[in-house]
Amino acid sequence: MQKTITFNELRRVKDALPDGTMSVIAEKLDIKPDTVRNYFGGTKWEEGESVGMHMGPGPDGGVVVLDDTTILDLAYEIIEESKS
C-alpha cells in the first residue's frame, strides 16, 4: 500500500527506533540492512537496493511517497514494543 509522509517524519520514525533495528528489520524481511537504511533516507546504493521512495518539495523536509509500507509498519511495531 502506498503512503505519503514528510521526510522529517520519516526521519523521526528512524530516530525513535532502538539501536540495531535496521538489522532486525532486514533479517525479518530477508533484505540487506542498507536497503532498510535507504528506506529511511540513506544513500547506500552500492550495498542496498532501491526501496520505492519518491521525494518531492514540500513542508517539513519535503514529501515522501512510499510505494510499500512494509518496512514502515514494522518500524512502528518495533517502536510500540520498545515502549513496553
SEGU-530829 format. One record per atom (N, C-alpha, C): residue number from 1; y, x, z; atom name; residue in one letter. Coordinates in steps of 0.001 Angstrom, whole numbers, m for minus. Example, Ala and Ser with C-alpha at 12.3 -4.5 7.8 and 13.67 -1.06 7.14 Angstrom:
+-----+---------+---------+---------+-------+---------+
| num |   north |    east |      up | atomo | residuo |
+-----+---------+---------+---------+-------+---------+
|   1 |   m5690 |   13190 |    7800 |     N |       A |
|   1 |   m4500 |   12300 |    7800 |    CA |       A |
|   1 |   m3300 |   13200 |    7800 |     C |       A |
|   2 |   m2250 |   12850 |    7080 |     N |       S |
|   2 |   m1060 |   13670 |    7140 |    CA |       S |
|   2 |      30 |   12900 |    7870 |     C |       S |
+-----+---------+---------+---------+-------+---------+
//
This chain:
+-----+---------+---------+---------+-------+---------+
| num |   north |    east |      up | atomo | residuo |
+-----+---------+---------+---------+-------+---------+
|   1 |   m1166 |     834 |       0 |     N |       M |
|   1 |       0 |       0 |       0 |    CA |       M |
|   1 |    1241 |     887 |       0 |     C |       M |
|   2 |    2232 |     515 |    m768 |     N |       Q |
|   2 |    3468 |    1282 |    m883 |    CA |       Q |
|   2 |    4415 |     934 |     268 |     C |       Q |
|   3 |    5176 |    1933 |     704 |     N |       K |
|   3 |    6131 |    1721 |    1800 |    CA |       K |
|   3 |    7393 |    2530 |    1528 |     C |       K |
|   4 |    8533 |    1952 |    1871 |     N |       T |
|   4 |    9809 |    2649 |    1778 |    CA |       T |
|   4 |   10279 |    2962 |    3195 |     C |       T |
|   5 |   10702 |    4204 |    3403 |     N |       I |
|   5 |   11128 |    4694 |    4710 |    CA |       I |
|   5 |   12231 |    5719 |    4459 |     C |       I |
|   6 |   13072 |    5979 |    5430 |     N |       T |
|   6 |   14073 |    7032 |    5231 |    CA |       T |
|   6 |   13412 |    8394 |    5512 |     C |       T |
|   7 |   13974 |    9417 |    4906 |     N |       F |
|   7 |   13431 |   10757 |    5108 |    CA |       F |
|   7 |   13507 |   11155 |    6573 |     C |       F |
|   8 |   14622 |   10864 |    7216 |     N |       N |
|   8 |   14774 |   11240 |    8622 |    CA |       N |
|   8 |   13789 |   10498 |    9511 |     C |       N |
|   9 |   13480 |    9239 |    9201 |     N |       E |
|   9 |   12477 |    8506 |    9982 |    CA |       E |
|   9 |   11096 |    9137 |    9789 |     C |       E |
|  10 |   10791 |    9533 |    8574 |     N |       L |
|  10 |    9516 |   10201 |    8305 |    CA |       L |
|  10 |    9419 |   11495 |    9112 |     C |       L |
|  11 |   10503 |   12237 |    9187 |     N |       R |
|  11 |   10530 |   13473 |    9980 |    CA |       R |
|  11 |   10417 |   13175 |   11479 |     C |       R |
|  12 |   11005 |   12075 |   11929 |     N |       R |
|  12 |   10882 |   11699 |   13342 |    CA |       R |
|  12 |    9431 |   11385 |   13685 |     C |       R |
|  13 |    8717 |   10746 |   12773 |     N |       V |
|  13 |    7297 |   10476 |   12996 |    CA |       V |
|  13 |    6561 |   11801 |   13112 |     C |       V |
|  14 |    6823 |   12722 |   12184 |     N |       K |
|  14 |    6170 |   14033 |   12219 |    CA |       K |
|  14 |    6462 |   14752 |   13534 |     C |       K |
|  15 |    7709 |   14727 |   13949 |     N |       D |
|  15 |    8105 |   15426 |   15179 |    CA |       D |
|  15 |    7500 |   14793 |   16432 |     C |       D |
|  16 |    7142 |   13517 |   16371 |     N |       A |
|  16 |    6546 |   12829 |   17520 |    CA |       A |
|  16 |    5049 |   13103 |   17650 |     C |       A |
|  17 |    4461 |   13697 |   16629 |     N |       L |
|  17 |    3022 |   13968 |   16659 |    CA |       L |
|  17 |    2714 |   15140 |   17589 |     C |       L |
|  18 |    1620 |   15053 |   18336 |     N |       P |
|  18 |    1210 |   16179 |   19184 |    CA |       P |
|  18 |     859 |   17402 |   18334 |     C |       P |
|  19 |     952 |   18583 |   18939 |     N |       D |
|  19 |     586 |   19815 |   18243 |    CA |       D |
|  19 |    m841 |   19719 |   17713 |     C |       D |
|  20 |   m1055 |   20237 |   16512 |     N |       G |
|  20 |   m2384 |   20268 |   15920 |    CA |       G |
|  20 |   m2769 |   19009 |   15159 |     C |       G |
|  21 |   m1873 |   18033 |   15120 |     N |       T |
|  21 |   m2202 |   16760 |   14492 |    CA |       T |
|  21 |   m2384 |   16872 |   12989 |     C |       T |
|  22 |   m1663 |   17767 |   12337 |     N |       M |
|  22 |   m1813 |   17896 |   10881 |    CA |       M |
|  22 |   m3267 |   18196 |   10527 |     C |       M |
|  23 |   m3880 |   19079 |   11298 |     N |       S |
|  23 |   m5282 |   19437 |   11056 |    CA |       S |
|  23 |   m6213 |   18281 |   11385 |     C |       S |
|  24 |   m5892 |   17525 |   12435 |     N |       V |
|  24 |   m6721 |   16370 |   12823 |    CA |       V |
|  24 |   m6701 |   15319 |   11715 |     C |       V |
|  25 |   m5504 |   15004 |   11221 |     N |       I |
|  25 |   m5382 |   14022 |   10143 |    CA |       I |
|  25 |   m6110 |   14520 |    8899 |     C |       I |
|  26 |   m5918 |   15789 |    8567 |     N |       A |
|  26 |   m6567 |   16360 |    7381 |    CA |       A |
|  26 |   m8086 |   16260 |    7485 |     C |       A |
|  27 |   m8615 |   16572 |    8657 |     N |       E |
|  27 |  m10068 |   16517 |    8845 |    CA |       E |
|  27 |  m10579 |   15085 |    8714 |     C |       E |
|  28 |   m9878 |   14134 |    9326 |     N |       K |
|  28 |  m10302 |   12733 |    9268 |    CA |       K |
|  28 |  m10293 |   12195 |    7845 |     C |       K |
|  29 |   m9345 |   12671 |    7031 |     N |       L |
|  29 |   m9205 |   12165 |    5669 |    CA |       L |
|  29 |   m9817 |   13087 |    4619 |     C |       L |
|  30 |  m10411 |   14194 |    5073 |     N |       D |
|  30 |  m11045 |   15167 |    4176 |    CA |       D |
|  30 |  m10064 |   15678 |    3114 |     C |       D |
|  31 |   m8882 |   16090 |    3601 |     N |       I |
|  31 |   m7880 |   16708 |    2740 |    CA |       I |
|  31 |   m7386 |   17974 |    3419 |     C |       I |
|  32 |   m6594 |   18769 |    2716 |     N |       K |
|  32 |   m6077 |   20016 |    3275 |    CA |       K |
|  32 |   m4910 |   19730 |    4227 |     C |       K |
|  33 |   m4798 |   20528 |    5310 |     N |       P |
|  33 |   m3671 |   20348 |    6229 |    CA |       P |
|  33 |   m2311 |   20450 |    5542 |     C |       P |
|  34 |   m2184 |   21323 |    4544 |     N |       D |
|  34 |    m901 |   21444 |    3850 |    CA |       D |
|  34 |    m577 |   20187 |    3050 |     C |       D |
|  35 |   m1582 |   19432 |    2642 |     N |       T |
|  35 |   m1334 |   18163 |    1971 |    CA |       T |
|  35 |    m693 |   17191 |    2959 |     C |       T |
|  36 |   m1167 |   17190 |    4198 |     N |       V |
|  36 |    m574 |   16343 |    5237 |    CA |       V |
|  36 |     857 |   16798 |    5506 |     C |       V |
|  37 |    1076 |   18101 |    5588 |     N |       R |
|  37 |    2437 |   18621 |    5809 |    CA |       R |
|  37 |    3362 |   18202 |    4660 |     C |       R |
|  38 |    2857 |   18260 |    3427 |     N |       N |
|  38 |    3650 |   17845 |    2266 |    CA |       N |
|  38 |    4051 |   16375 |    2379 |     C |       N |
|  39 |    3175 |   15560 |    2918 |     N |       Y |
|  39 |    3449 |   14130 |    3100 |    CA |       Y |
|  39 |    4674 |   13927 |    3991 |     C |       Y |
|  40 |    4833 |   14803 |    4967 |     N |       F |
|  40 |    5952 |   14698 |    5897 |    CA |       F |
|  40 |    7141 |   15545 |    5470 |     C |       F |
|  41 |    7181 |   15935 |    4210 |     N |       G |
|  41 |    8339 |   16632 |    3673 |    CA |       G |
|  41 |    8161 |   18114 |    3463 |     C |       G |
|  42 |    6965 |   18636 |    3707 |     N |       G |
|  42 |    6698 |   20054 |    3467 |    CA |       G |
|  42 |    6658 |   20375 |    1982 |     C |       G |
|  43 |    6601 |   21654 |    1678 |     N |       T |
|  43 |    6577 |   22076 |     270 |    CA |       T |
|  43 |    5527 |   23158 |      38 |     C |       T |
|  44 |    4347 |   22984 |     596 |     N |       K |
|  44 |    3260 |   23959 |     431 |    CA |       K |
|  44 |    2397 |   23565 |    m766 |     C |       K |
|  45 |    2989 |   23614 |   m1948 |     N |       W |
|  45 |    2285 |   23155 |   m3141 |    CA |       W |
|  45 |    1174 |   24102 |   m3563 |     C |       W |
|  46 |    1217 |   25365 |   m3132 |     N |       E |
|  46 |     160 |   26305 |   m3513 |    CA |       E |
|  46 |   m1164 |   25921 |   m2849 |     C |       E |
|  47 |   m1089 |   25436 |   m1615 |     N |       E |
|  47 |   m2284 |   25115 |    m840 |    CA |       E |
|  47 |   m2558 |   23615 |    m783 |     C |       E |
|  48 |   m1525 |   22815 |    m670 |     N |       G |
|  48 |   m1689 |   21379 |    m522 |    CA |       G |
|  48 |   m1528 |   20658 |   m1849 |     C |       G |
|  49 |   m1800 |   19379 |   m1817 |     N |       E |
|  49 |   m1704 |   18551 |   m3013 |    CA |       E |
|  49 |    m461 |   17669 |   m2942 |     C |       E |
|  50 |     m96 |   17118 |   m4081 |     N |       S |
|  50 |     964 |   16129 |   m4125 |    CA |       S |
|  50 |     473 |   14876 |   m3408 |     C |       S |
|  51 |    1386 |   14158 |   m2785 |     N |       V |
|  51 |     969 |   13035 |   m1944 |    CA |       V |
|  51 |    1584 |   11704 |   m2367 |     C |       V |
|  52 |    2171 |   11616 |   m3530 |     N |       G |
|  52 |    2753 |   10357 |   m3963 |    CA |       G |
|  52 |    3973 |    9971 |   m3165 |     C |       G |
|  53 |    4836 |   10947 |   m2951 |     N |       M |
|  53 |    6064 |   10738 |   m2207 |    CA |       M |
|  53 |    7223 |   10877 |   m3183 |     C |       M |
|  54 |    8058 |    9845 |   m3273 |     N |       H |
|  54 |    9181 |    9840 |   m4202 |    CA |       H |
|  54 |   10461 |    9706 |   m3397 |     C |       H |
|  55 |   11359 |   10672 |   m3578 |     N |       M |
|  55 |   12599 |   10706 |   m2794 |    CA |       M |
|  55 |   13791 |   10351 |   m3668 |     C |       M |
|  56 |   14755 |    9702 |   m3046 |     N |       G |
|  56 |   15986 |    9357 |   m3738 |    CA |       G |
|  56 |   17140 |    9377 |   m2759 |     C |       G |
|  57 |   18346 |    9322 |   m3263 |     N |       P |
|  57 |   19517 |    9328 |   m2392 |    CA |       P |
|  57 |   19580 |    8053 |   m1569 |     C |       P |
|  58 |   20194 |    8173 |    m421 |     N |       G |
|  58 |   20363 |    7014 |     445 |    CA |       G |
|  58 |   20734 |    7446 |    1840 |     C |       G |
|  59 |   20839 |    6488 |    2725 |     N |       P |
|  59 |   21243 |    6790 |    4099 |    CA |       P |
|  59 |   20142 |    7499 |    4876 |     C |       P |
|  60 |   20514 |    8123 |    5967 |     N |       D |
|  60 |   19561 |    8732 |    6903 |    CA |       D |
|  60 |   18644 |    9752 |    6227 |     C |       D |
|  61 |   19238 |   10603 |    5414 |     N |       G |
|  61 |   18475 |   11669 |    4764 |    CA |       G |
|  61 |   17909 |   11308 |    3410 |     C |       G |
|  62 |   18079 |   10090 |    2981 |     N |       G |
|  62 |   17571 |    9643 |    1693 |    CA |       G |
|  62 |   16412 |    8676 |    1867 |     C |       G |
|  63 |   16063 |    8038 |     782 |     N |       V |
|  63 |   14992 |    7058 |     783 |    CA |       V |
|  63 |   13729 |    7707 |     257 |     C |       V |
|  64 |   12624 |    7438 |     931 |     N |       V |
|  64 |   11321 |    7951 |     518 |    CA |       V |
|  64 |   10417 |    6759 |     250 |     C |       V |
|  65 |    9815 |    6745 |    m926 |     N |       V |
|  65 |    8823 |    5721 |   m1244 |    CA |       V |
|  65 |    7466 |    6408 |   m1213 |     C |       V |
|  66 |    6595 |    5922 |    m347 |     N |       L |
|  66 |    5245 |    6465 |    m211 |    CA |       L |
|  66 |    4283 |    5558 |    m966 |     C |       L |
|  67 |    3518 |    6128 |   m1894 |     N |       D |
|  67 |    2564 |    5346 |   m2673 |    CA |       D |
|  67 |    1407 |    4845 |   m1822 |     C |       D |
|  68 |    1044 |    5608 |    m796 |     N |       D |
|  68 |    m103 |    5288 |      50 |    CA |       D |
|  68 |     294 |    5572 |    1499 |     C |       D |
|  69 |      63 |    4644 |    2386 |     N |       T |
|  69 |     480 |    4809 |    3780 |    CA |       T |
|  69 |    m643 |    5261 |    4699 |     C |       T |
|  70 |   m1765 |    5669 |    4168 |     N |       T |
|  70 |   m2911 |    6043 |    4998 |    CA |       T |
|  70 |   m2549 |    7120 |    6013 |     C |       T |
|  71 |   m1887 |    8187 |    5578 |     N |       I |
|  71 |   m1510 |    9275 |    6479 |    CA |       I |
|  71 |    m498 |    8775 |    7511 |     C |       I |
|  72 |     482 |    8014 |    7072 |     N |       L |
|  72 |    1500 |    7491 |    7981 |    CA |       L |
|  72 |     865 |    6558 |    9015 |     C |       L |
|  73 |     m19 |    5687 |    8579 |     N |       D |
|  73 |    m686 |    4762 |    9501 |    CA |       D |
|  73 |   m1489 |    5517 |   10554 |     C |       D |
|  74 |   m2196 |    6551 |   10125 |     N |       L |
|  74 |   m2976 |    7362 |   11060 |    CA |       L |
|  74 |   m2045 |    8101 |   12028 |     C |       L |
|  75 |    m913 |    8571 |   11530 |     N |       A |
|  75 |      64 |    9242 |   12394 |    CA |       A |
|  75 |     579 |    8287 |   13466 |     C |       A |
|  76 |     900 |    7061 |   13075 |     N |       Y |
|  76 |    1352 |    6066 |   14057 |    CA |       Y |
|  76 |     275 |    5807 |   15114 |     C |       Y |
|  77 |    m985 |    5730 |   14688 |     N |       E |
|  77 |   m2095 |    5519 |   15638 |    CA |       E |
|  77 |   m2181 |    6673 |   16631 |     C |       E |
|  78 |   m2059 |    7890 |   16132 |     N |       I |
|  78 |   m2144 |    9066 |   16993 |    CA |       I |
|  78 |    m986 |    9102 |   17976 |     C |       I |
|  79 |     203 |    8737 |   17525 |     N |       I |
|  79 |    1362 |    8701 |   18414 |    CA |       I |
|  79 |    1129 |    7678 |   19528 |     C |       I |
|  80 |     625 |    6504 |   19185 |     N |       E |
|  80 |     355 |    5479 |   20193 |    CA |       E |
|  80 |    m704 |    5953 |   21185 |     C |       E |
|  81 |   m1766 |    6584 |   20685 |     N |       E |
|  81 |   m2822 |    7099 |   21562 |    CA |       E |
|  81 |   m2290 |    8171 |   22503 |     C |       E |
|  82 |   m1368 |    8994 |   22025 |     N |       S |
|  82 |    m843 |   10090 |   22839 |    CA |       S |
|  82 |      56 |    9580 |   23968 |     C |       S |
|  83 |     559 |    8358 |   23823 |     N |       K |
|  83 |    1401 |    7767 |   24866 |    CA |       K |
|  83 |     567 |    7298 |   26059 |     C |       K |
|  84 |    m715 |    7077 |   25825 |     N |       S |
|  84 |   m1603 |    6574 |   26905 |    CA |       S |
|  84 |   m1981 |    7648 |   27879 |     C |       S |
+-----+---------+---------+---------+-------+---------+
//
